[in-house]
Amino acid sequence: MPTDGEADRILQLEEEVQQLKEAVVSHAVVDQAIGVVVVLGRVSPDQGWTVLREVSQHTNVKLRDVAGTIVASGRTGVLPPGIRAELGKALDRLGAPGGPDATGPAVTARPAGPPCVRGTVAGP
């Protein structure tokens, strides 16, 4: 039988393992969201990270939640207005040529490549 100190240490380690598992999942979602932002804004991955961070800060929504919403928008075409607005502003600040349009998170039409994000085709 573990002593009280050992039992406390076991609980502490179990909590730490759970936090690490959550961090791994969050990291994967953030990486996917960076990819979506890279495609939307035609920016570098470093700039995509900056955009995510700015959207999180300006909406007061945790970064992992912003990331999850952006990733889900690639499937659903739905992006909450506040996140959509801040995403557009962050991309504008970078001088990015793309961004969410008024009806969905698709890439705006440009002559330099296919304007498509996971089944959502952009148009004027």
Long-range contacts (C-beta under 8 A, 24 or more apart in sequence): 26-64, 26-67, 29-64, 29-67, 29-68, 29-71, 30-63, 30-64, 30-67, 32-67, 32-71, 33-66, 33-67, 33-68, 33-70, 33-71, 34-67, 36-70, 36-71, 36-73, 36-74, 36-105, 36-117, 37-70, 37-87, 37-91, 39-98, 39-107, 39-117, 40-87, 40-91, 40-98, 40-99, 40-100, 40-105, 40-107, 40-117, 41-91, 41-94, 41-96, 41-97, 41-98, 41-99, 42-96, 42-97, 42-98, 42-107, 42-110, 42-112, 42-113, 43-91, 43-94, 43-96, 47-94, 47-96, 50-90, 50-94, 51-87, 51-90, 51-91, 51-94, 51-96, 54-86, 54-90, 54-93, 55-83, 55-86, 55-87, 55-90, 58-86, 58-89, 58-90, 59-83, 59-86, 70-105, 73-104, 73-105, 74-105, 74-117, 74-118, 74-120, 75-118, 77-104, 77-105, 77-106, 77-120, 78-104, 79-104, 79-105
